[in-house]
Amino acid sequence: MTKLTGNCLCGDVTFVADGDITMQGNCHCTDCRQSGGGAFATLVFMKVADVDISGEVKTFNHVVDSGSTLTKTFCPRCGSQLFTSNQARPESIGIRAGTLNEHQEVKPQFNVYAKSKMDCTHLDPNIPAFDGMPG
């Protein structure tokens, strides 16, 4: 069991996640880069039932290449994106690693959409990299 806490930039949205981390990794897809404004997104996944969110949030839904709908959850005041969820895995939620207070818990296990990575991004050769989404 791991307890994680975090918040958006302005502090209006906070969360406590208390449970098992199911997986964590880096996504280099265009959607994650554009929605988060970074070279890639690092996500820590837990069960939705283990994450308690406080504060008003807004969501944005979009369809990805697999045909599944992803939901990005963000703070309506400061715009910080905090979570990503996938309708194909409704029991799981991805927490944006940059919103976490417990940075030491972030240990990516894989890179997905590595073929879409920015040229300035160097992949860790010690973790697997996939051209798309495996499975």
Buried (B, 14 or more C-beta within 10 A) or exposed (E): EEEBBBBBEEEBBBBEBEBEBBEBBBBBBEBBBEBBEBBBBBBBBBBBEBBEBEBEBEEEEEEBEEEEEBBBBBBBBEEBBBBBBBEEEEEBBBBBBBBBEBEEBBEBEBBBBBEBBEEEBEBEEEEBBBEEBEE
